[in-house]
Amino acid sequence: MGWRSVIKRFFVLACSLTLPLASAAAQQATVHLEPQQLHGSRPIEKQTEAAVIRDYLAAWESMQSALNLNQPTLLDTNFVGPALDKLTGTIGDQASLGIHVRYQERSHDLQFVFYSPEGSSIQLIDTVEYDEQVLDHDKVLATKPLRQRYLVVLTPSEVRWRVRLFQADTQ
């Protein structure tokens, strides 16, 4: 077993434990919205809530495509700052190993927890159920069902909300 094969196996394991995840196919995941638990922030208007959910789910679609095709430019519309940097790095690592990752999300359980008084950021928690598949070219190396909780911070841009922070909750 060569060093490249060892690195690929390590990366497969690391992907399943630490990477932000996305959906793989055209099938729509179910979305459930928990009651808001806003602490020390302003209320979220229904129109803002709908826009954030729409843009957040679009971010998952672009992340899925970027990770599956190893093309970080597909992230630019929906991600900024640390989230964009982390995903771009992940895609670079995948490409250098000759692998890619596909995700099929089944459900999102969303809860809004903070909306800044000036409207410059919104925080939510997303508990996602999905299947993760790691491939070497078109050969499947591993497939597993997962359930992961994410802390997400979105910020408004000219015409949409963009994901600034996308972090798996380790608890």
JOLINTA-V415492 format. One record per residue. N is the residue number from 1. RES is the residue in three letters. D_FIRST is the distance of its C-alpha to the first C-alpha in whole Angstrom. Layout:
n=N res=RES d_first=D_FIRST
n=N res=RES d_first=D_FIRST
//
This chain:
n=1 res=MET d_first=0
n=2 res=GLY d_first=4
n=3 res=TRP d_first=7
n=4 res=ARG d_first=8
n=5 res=SER d_first=6
n=6 res=VAL d_first=7
n=7 res=ILE d_first=10
n=8 res=LYS d_first=11
n=9 res=ARG d_first=11
n=10 res=PHE d_first=13
n=11 res=PHE d_first=15
n=12 res=VAL d_first=16
n=13 res=LEU d_first=17
n=14 res=ALA d_first=19
n=15 res=CYS d_first=21
n=16 res=SER d_first=22
n=17 res=LEU d_first=23
n=18 res=THR d_first=25
n=19 res=LEU d_first=25
n=20 res=PRO d_first=29
n=21 res=LEU d_first=29
n=22 res=ALA d_first=31
n=23 res=SER d_first=32
n=24 res=ALA d_first=30
n=25 res=ALA d_first=33
n=26 res=ALA d_first=37
n=27 res=GLN d_first=38
n=28 res=GLN d_first=40
n=29 res=ALA d_first=39
n=30 res=THR d_first=42
n=31 res=VAL d_first=43
n=32 res=HIS d_first=45
n=33 res=LEU d_first=47
n=34 res=GLU d_first=48
n=35 res=PRO d_first=51
n=36 res=GLN d_first=51
n=37 res=GLN d_first=51
n=38 res=LEU d_first=52
n=39 res=HIS d_first=53
n=40 res=GLY d_first=55
n=41 res=SER d_first=55
n=42 res=ARG d_first=57
n=43 res=PRO d_first=57
n=44 res=ILE d_first=54
n=45 res=GLU d_first=57
n=46 res=LYS d_first=56
n=47 res=GLN d_first=55
n=48 res=THR d_first=53
n=49 res=GLU d_first=51
n=50 res=ALA d_first=50
n=51 res=ALA d_first=49
n=52 res=VAL d_first=47
n=53 res=ILE d_first=45
n=54 res=ARG d_first=45
n=55 res=ASP d_first=44
n=56 res=TYR d_first=41
n=57 res=LEU d_first=40
n=58 res=ALA d_first=40
n=59 res=ALA d_first=37
n=60 res=TRP d_first=35
n=61 res=GLU d_first=35
n=62 res=SER d_first=35
n=63 res=MET d_first=32
n=64 res=GLN d_first=30
n=65 res=SER d_first=31
n=66 res=ALA d_first=29
n=67 res=LEU d_first=26
n=68 res=ASN d_first=26
n=69 res=LEU d_first=26
n=70 res=ASN d_first=25
n=71 res=GLN d_first=29
n=72 res=PRO d_first=30
n=73 res=THR d_first=34
n=74 res=LEU d_first=34
n=75 res=LEU d_first=34
n=76 res=ASP d_first=37
n=77 res=THR d_first=40
n=78 res=ASN d_first=39
n=79 res=PHE d_first=38
n=80 res=VAL d_first=39
n=81 res=GLY d_first=38
n=82 res=PRO d_first=35
n=83 res=ALA d_first=34
n=84 res=LEU d_first=34
n=85 res=ASP d_first=32
n=86 res=LYS d_first=29
n=87 res=LEU d_first=29
n=88 res=THR d_first=29
n=89 res=GLY d_first=26
n=90 res=THR d_first=24
n=91 res=ILE d_first=24
n=92 res=GLY d_first=23
n=93 res=ASP d_first=20
n=94 res=GLN d_first=19
n=95 res=ALA d_first=20
n=96 res=SER d_first=18
n=97 res=LEU d_first=15
n=98 res=GLY d_first=16
n=99 res=ILE d_first=17
n=100 res=HIS d_first=20
n=101 res=VAL d_first=22
n=102 res=ARG d_first=25
n=103 res=TYR d_first=28
n=104 res=GLN d_first=31
n=105 res=GLU d_first=33
n=106 res=ARG d_first=35
n=107 res=SER d_first=38
n=108 res=HIS d_first=39
n=109 res=ASP d_first=41
n=110 res=LEU d_first=43
n=111 res=GLN d_first=45
n=112 res=PHE d_first=47
n=113 res=VAL d_first=48
n=114 res=PHE d_first=49
n=115 res=TYR d_first=51
n=116 res=SER d_first=52
n=117 res=PRO d_first=56
n=118 res=GLU d_first=56
n=119 res=GLY d_first=53
n=120 res=SER d_first=51
n=121 res=SER d_first=48
n=122 res=ILE d_first=47
n=123 res=GLN d_first=45
n=124 res=LEU d_first=43
n=125 res=ILE d_first=41
n=126 res=ASP d_first=39
n=127 res=THR d_first=37
n=128 res=VAL d_first=35
n=129 res=GLU d_first=34
n=130 res=TYR d_first=31
n=131 res=ASP d_first=28
n=132 res=GLU d_first=25
n=133 res=GLN d_first=22
n=134 res=VAL d_first=19
n=135 res=LEU d_first=18
n=136 res=ASP d_first=15
n=137 res=HIS d_first=18
n=138 res=ASP d_first=20
n=139 res=LYS d_first=17
n=140 res=VAL d_first=18
n=141 res=LEU d_first=15
n=142 res=ALA d_first=18
n=143 res=THR d_first=21
n=144 res=LYS d_first=24
n=145 res=PRO d_first=27
n=146 res=LEU d_first=28
n=147 res=ARG d_first=32
n=148 res=GLN d_first=32
n=149 res=ARG d_first=35
n=150 res=TYR d_first=35
n=151 res=LEU d_first=38
n=152 res=VAL d_first=39
n=153 res=VAL d_first=42
n=154 res=LEU d_first=43
n=155 res=THR d_first=46
n=156 res=PRO d_first=48
n=157 res=SER d_first=48
n=158 res=GLU d_first=50
n=159 res=VAL d_first=50
n=160 res=ARG d_first=47
n=161 res=TRP d_first=46
n=162 res=ARG d_first=42
n=163 res=VAL d_first=39
n=164 res=ARG d_first=39
n=165 res=LEU d_first=37
n=166 res=PHE d_first=35
n=167 res=GLN d_first=33
n=168 res=ALA d_first=32
n=169 res=ASP d_first=34
n=170 res=THR d_first=32
n=171 res=GLN d_first=35
//
